[in-house]
Amino acid sequence: MSLIELERVSRHYASGGAQVRALDDVSLRIEAGEMVAIMGASGSGKSTLMNLLGCLDKPSSGRLCVDGHNLPELSPDQTATLRRETFGFIFQRYHLLPHLDAVGNVELPAIYAGYNGRERHRRAISLLQRLGLGERLSHKPAALSGGQQQRVSIARALMNGGRIILADEPTGALDSASGAELLALLGELNAMGHTVILVTHDAEVASHARRIIELRDGRVVRDAAMTTAPRAATPGEEPARLSTARGPAHWLAPWREALAMSLAALSGNRMRSALSMLGISIGIAAVISINALGEAARSGVRHSAQEASASKLDISQGNRKLLPGAVTQPLTLRDVMALRSLPGVTAVVPHYASGATARHGRRDDSVTVNGIAVGDIGLGNQTITQGRDIGAQDQQNAAQVAVLDRVARDVLFAPGEPVLGQTVMVGPLPLTVIGLAEPLHAQDSPFTLPFRVPGNVYVPQSTYTSKFDTHLETDRLSVHFATPFPTETFRAQVRQRLLALHGGTEDFTLETNDALTGIFTVLLTQLTGLLRAIAAISLLVGGVGVMNIMLVSVAERTREIGIRMAVGARQRDVRRQFLIESVLLCCLGGLAGVSLPWLATQVIRLAFPDLPLVVSWDALALALGTCTAIGLLFGNLPARNAAMLSPVVALARD
């Protein structure tokens, strides 16, 4: 059987609704070791015939066998394998990848064959040295002359053995001297046993072949052997005997090589790669920052609530479990005295409070007036920072004195204005300011409640009951207990005591700040979730941007895809590379997006050591996992488009 056989092969193309017959009923055979020239004018069908002979295209009809394989029956991947193991291509425009050096371009066919990295590297260097390019190994195509680039393409053609060398107008882009050297080199390769097929329109180039096949209008019009004596054949070149990886390395090698090629491709266009990563970086940075801020806010709320509710139980009049219209008893001094006798109780503070308008000079605002006993300010997690606390003498004389908290001070007095000794009007009653109170743990947590609360004015309990509210009943008590007592145990004791006092009716409510903490935590969680969703939209926008860039990249690199397919890349090889490029873009962008919030967090923590701002490892892992998923999701379409390209169409694209 001949090395290449064509029987009644035709190739038709659709053009504007009509069928163009590029090849029409062509039959011929090419034997191993021949040097054949295919000639013809432009439009004669010689390029179409070359594409069929090189397994870059398939016939519309007829039988085409290459090395015993019927081409129309082969799958795209089987065809790629046949090209890789049988053919070496030498193109008129060299078709070298610009981001690879000479050695990298020569190695390309062996990469797709899965050959050992060190062995293929040594072979590539050996071939280039043999072709006189030993000093140009690390030069990229832009730094090589036309003749040198063509020699690199010859070395690439020989990398996997190159039993059949297809040369398409090999001297078309060379000067006469370089062209003559190339033809002499092709003759030497033929003498060493390689089958050489020249495609040319130049009769002088064709004269170097032993056989000329001439085409006109898609048909063979001449198939003649040259009259010159054939060259004496030298012993054939030892074919490439490179080893392939085995075991797990066999499966990892294609991914490792695709990763290396993807990194080289991305580094070849750094600006576009950086802009592609920007959208993902912004999205990831937003997600990480929002997550860190949300966790810090929840931590701050929990901290503040724990400080406010530590060793304290609030009792309020009424119970939602009671039937509508049920009468509830107010909390009285009898309840206060009974609760004070419980073991572990340190204080029982009745809450006498009402709203009023406070005025000082031209400033006024709504405040809460609190009637308190001696020492109650400390129980309320406040501390006197200026002046003095309300004393026993003030209680005994129902003195018209007051202690202001920070909020009341800020709304009634200008910054820097003296406060102690000043008189403020609270309702109709003038009160002399004797002290200023601050939250006891104001510096421990940087977070405050997300809404404005009125200021507090503390007055002696006797003053409150005689001037503001004459009733000794209240609707709320605070019971303070020693910290060793478990909250639930103490809660059960208080409940039993109050049930006995209220005739067995639970017309009161026991609560700590845990419920309020839970509400705020839920609200913060929902708010954080909403902000995360907004940040996720930016991630999706970044993903769409990556897909758009990758689609543009496929369009711009169509010829590169054709080169890779010509030297043996299968569809899955092309798809794998573009998917990895997409994932790399997203992951590198994700790393940049993670780094920015992390660095910002470190700076903020140095400036504010008490701020509970942390970027968790879970968030980092989730961010990188999300980047990978986005890369796979949005890179799939461009990768699929690249893999489905026809080698012929791709190589023809400028």
Secondary structure in CASP SS format (residue, H / E / C, confidence):
PFRMAT SS
TARGET T0000
AUTHOR 0000-0000-0000
METHOD secondary structure of the structure
MODEL  1
M C 1.00
S C 1.00
L C 1.00
I E 1.00
E E 1.00
L E 1.00
E E 1.00
R E 1.00
V E 1.00
S E 1.00
R E 1.00
H E 1.00
Y E 1.00
A E 1.00
S E 1.00
G C 1.00
G C 1.00
A E 1.00
Q E 1.00
V E 1.00
R E 1.00
A E 1.00
L E 1.00
D E 1.00
D E 1.00
V E 1.00
S E 1.00
L E 1.00
R E 1.00
I E 1.00
E C 1.00
A C 1.00
G C 1.00
E C 1.00
M E 1.00
V E 1.00
A E 1.00
I E 1.00
M E 1.00
G C 1.00
A C 1.00
S C 1.00
G C 1.00
S C 1.00
G C 1.00
K H 1.00
S H 1.00
T H 1.00
L H 1.00
M H 1.00
N H 1.00
L H 1.00
L H 1.00
G C 1.00
C C 1.00
L C 1.00
D C 1.00
K C 1.00
P C 1.00
S C 1.00
S E 1.00
G E 1.00
R E 1.00
L E 1.00
C E 1.00
V E 1.00
D C 1.00
G C 1.00
H E 1.00
N E 1.00
L H 1.00
P H 1.00
E H 1.00
L C 1.00
S C 1.00
P H 1.00
D H 1.00
Q H 1.00
T H 1.00
A H 1.00
T H 1.00
L H 1.00
R H 1.00
R H 1.00
E H 1.00
T H 1.00
F E 1.00
G E 1.00
F E 1.00
I E 1.00
F C 1.00
Q C 1.00
R C 1.00
Y C 1.00
H C 1.00
L C 1.00
L C 1.00
P C 1.00
H C 1.00
L C 1.00
D C 1.00
A H 1.00
V H 1.00
G H 1.00
N H 1.00
V H 1.00
E H 1.00
L H 1.00
P H 1.00
A H 1.00
I H 1.00
Y H 1.00
A H 1.00
G C 1.00
Y E 1.00
N C 1.00
G H 1.00
R H 1.00
E H 1.00
R H 1.00
H H 1.00
R H 1.00
R H 1.00
A H 1.00
I H 1.00
S H 1.00
L H 1.00
L H 1.00
Q H 1.00
R H 1.00
L C 1.00
G C 1.00
L C 1.00
G C 1.00
E C 1.00
R C 1.00
L C 1.00
S C 1.00
H C 1.00
K C 1.00
P H 1.00
A H 1.00
A H 1.00
L C 1.00
S C 1.00
G H 1.00
G H 1.00
Q H 1.00
Q H 1.00
Q H 1.00
R H 1.00
V H 1.00
S H 1.00
I H 1.00
A H 1.00
R H 1.00
A H 1.00
L H 1.00
M C 1.00
N C 1.00
G C 1.00
G C 1.00
R C 1.00
I E 1.00
I E 1.00
L E 1.00
A E 1.00
D E 1.00
E C 1.00
P C 1.00
T C 1.00
G C 1.00
A C 1.00
L C 1.00
D C 1.00
S H 1.00
A H 1.00
S H 1.00
G H 1.00
A H 1.00
E H 1.00
L H 1.00
L H 1.00
A H 1.00
L H 1.00
L H 1.00
G H 1.00
E H 1.00
L H 1.00
N H 1.00
A H 1.00
M C 1.00
G C 1.00
H C 1.00
T E 1.00
V E 1.00
I E 1.00
L E 1.00
V E 1.00
T E 1.00
H C 1.00
D C 1.00
A H 1.00
E H 1.00
V H 1.00
A H 1.00
S C 1.00
H C 1.00
A C 1.00
R C 1.00
R E 1.00
I E 1.00
I E 1.00
E E 1.00
L E 1.00
R E 1.00
D C 1.00
G C 1.00
R E 1.00
V E 1.00
V E 1.00
R E 1.00
D E 1.00
A E 1.00
A E 1.00
M C 1.00
T C 1.00
T C 1.00
A C 1.00
P C 1.00
R C 1.00
A C 1.00
A C 1.00
T C 1.00
P C 1.00
G C 1.00
E C 1.00
E C 1.00
P C 1.00
A C 1.00
R C 1.00
L C 1.00
S C 1.00
T E 1.00
A C 1.00
R C 1.00
G C 1.00
P H 1.00
A H 1.00
H H 1.00
W H 1.00
L H 1.00
A H 1.00
P H 1.00
W H 1.00
R H 1.00
E H 1.00
A H 1.00
L H 1.00
A H 1.00
M H 1.00
S H 1.00
L H 1.00
A H 1.00
A H 1.00
L H 1.00
S H 1.00
G C 1.00
N C 1.00
R H 1.00
M H 1.00
R H 1.00
S H 1.00
A H 1.00
L H 1.00
S H 1.00
M H 1.00
L H 1.00
G H 1.00
I H 1.00
S H 1.00
I H 1.00
G H 1.00
I H 1.00
A H 1.00
A H 1.00
V H 1.00
I H 1.00
S H 1.00
I H 1.00
N H 1.00
A H 1.00
L H 1.00
G H 1.00
E H 1.00
A H 1.00
A H 1.00
R H 1.00
S H 1.00
G H 1.00
V H 1.00
R H 1.00
H H 1.00
S H 1.00
A H 1.00
Q H 1.00
E H 1.00
A H 1.00
S H 1.00
A C 1.00
S C 1.00
K E 1.00
L E 1.00
D E 1.00
I E 1.00
S E 1.00
Q E 1.00
G C 1.00
N C 1.00
R C 1.00
K C 1.00
L C 1.00
L C 1.00
P C 1.00
G C 1.00
A C 1.00
V C 1.00
T C 1.00
Q C 1.00
P C 1.00
L E 1.00
T C 1.00
L H 1.00
R H 1.00
D H 1.00
V H 1.00
M H 1.00
A H 1.00
L H 1.00
R H 1.00
S C 1.00
L C 1.00
P C 1.00
G C 1.00
V E 1.00
T E 1.00
A E 1.00
V E 1.00
V E 1.00
P E 1.00
H C 1.00
Y E 1.00
A E 1.00
S E 1.00
G E 1.00
A E 1.00
T E 1.00
A E 1.00
R E 1.00
H E 1.00
G C 1.00
R C 1.00
R E 1.00
D E 1.00
D E 1.00
S E 1.00
V E 1.00
T E 1.00
V E 1.00
N E 1.00
G E 1.00
I E 1.00
A C 1.00
V C 1.00
G C 1.00
D H 1.00
I H 1.00
G H 1.00
L H 1.00
G C 1.00
N C 1.00
Q E 1.00
T E 1.00
I E 1.00
T E 1.00
Q E 1.00
G E 1.00
R C 1.00
D C 1.00
I C 1.00
G C 1.00
A H 1.00
Q H 1.00
D H 1.00
Q H 1.00
Q H 1.00
N H 1.00
A C 1.00
A C 1.00
Q C 1.00
V E 1.00
A E 1.00
V E 1.00
L E 1.00
D E 1.00
R H 1.00
V H 1.00
A H 1.00
R H 1.00
D H 1.00
V H 1.00
L H 1.00
F C 1.00
A C 1.00
P C 1.00
G C 1.00
E C 1.00
P C 1.00
V C 1.00
L C 1.00
G C 1.00
Q C 1.00
T E 1.00
V E 1.00
M E 1.00
V E 1.00
G C 1.00
P C 1.00
L E 1.00
P E 1.00
L E 1.00
T E 1.00
V E 1.00
I E 1.00
G E 1.00
L E 1.00
A E 1.00
E E 1.00
P E 1.00
L C 1.00
H C 1.00
A C 1.00
Q C 1.00
D C 1.00
S C 1.00
P C 1.00
F C 1.00
T C 1.00
L C 1.00
P C 1.00
F C 1.00
R C 1.00
V C 1.00
P C 1.00
G E 1.00
N E 1.00
V E 1.00
Y E 1.00
V E 1.00
P E 1.00
Q H 1.00
S H 1.00
T H 1.00
Y H 1.00
T H 1.00
S H 1.00
K H 1.00
F H 1.00
D C 1.00
T C 1.00
H C 1.00
L C 1.00
E C 1.00
T E 1.00
D C 1.00
R E 1.00
L E 1.00
S E 1.00
V E 1.00
H E 1.00
F E 1.00
A C 1.00
T C 1.00
P C 1.00
F C 1.00
P C 1.00
T H 1.00
E H 1.00
T H 1.00
F H 1.00
R H 1.00
A H 1.00
Q H 1.00
V H 1.00
R H 1.00
Q H 1.00
R H 1.00
L H 1.00
L H 1.00
A H 1.00
L H 1.00
H C 1.00
G C 1.00
G C 1.00
T C 1.00
E C 1.00
D C 1.00
F E 1.00
T E 1.00
L E 1.00
E E 1.00
T C 1.00
N C 1.00
D H 1.00
A H 1.00
L H 1.00
T H 1.00
G H 1.00
I H 1.00
F H 1.00
T H 1.00
V H 1.00
L H 1.00
L H 1.00
T H 1.00
Q H 1.00
L H 1.00
T H 1.00
G H 1.00
L H 1.00
L H 1.00
R H 1.00
A H 1.00
I H 1.00
A H 1.00
A H 1.00
I H 1.00
S H 1.00
L H 1.00
L H 1.00
V H 1.00
G H 1.00
G H 1.00
V H 1.00
G H 1.00
V H 1.00
M H 1.00
N H 1.00
I H 1.00
M H 1.00
L H 1.00
V H 1.00
S H 1.00
V H 1.00
A H 1.00
E H 1.00
R C 1.00
T H 1.00
R H 1.00
E H 1.00
I H 1.00
G H 1.00
I H 1.00
R H 1.00
M H 1.00
A H 1.00
V C 1.00
G C 1.00
A C 1.00
R C 1.00
Q H 1.00
R H 1.00
D H 1.00
V H 1.00
R H 1.00
R H 1.00
Q H 1.00
F H 1.00
L H 1.00
I H 1.00
E H 1.00
S H 1.00
V H 1.00
L H 1.00
L H 1.00
C H 1.00
C H 1.00
L H 1.00
G H 1.00
G H 1.00
L H 1.00
A H 1.00
G H 1.00
V H 1.00
S H 1.00
L H 1.00
P H 1.00
W H 1.00
L H 1.00
A H 1.00
T H 1.00
Q H 1.00
V H 1.00
I H 1.00
R H 1.00
L H 1.00
A H 1.00
F C 1.00
P C 1.00
D C 1.00
L C 1.00
P C 1.00
L C 1.00
V C 1.00
V C 1.00
S C 1.00
W H 1.00
D H 1.00
A H 1.00
L H 1.00
A H 1.00
L H 1.00
A H 1.00
L H 1.00
G H 1.00
T H 1.00
C H 1.00
T H 1.00
A H 1.00
I H 1.00
G H 1.00
L H 1.00
L H 1.00
F H 1.00
G H 1.00
N H 1.00
L H 1.00
P H 1.00
A H 1.00
R H 1.00
N H 1.00
A H 1.00
A H 1.00
M C 1.00
L C 1.00
S C 1.00
P H 1.00
V H 1.00
V H 1.00
A H 1.00
L H 1.00
A H 1.00
R C 1.00
D C 1.00
END
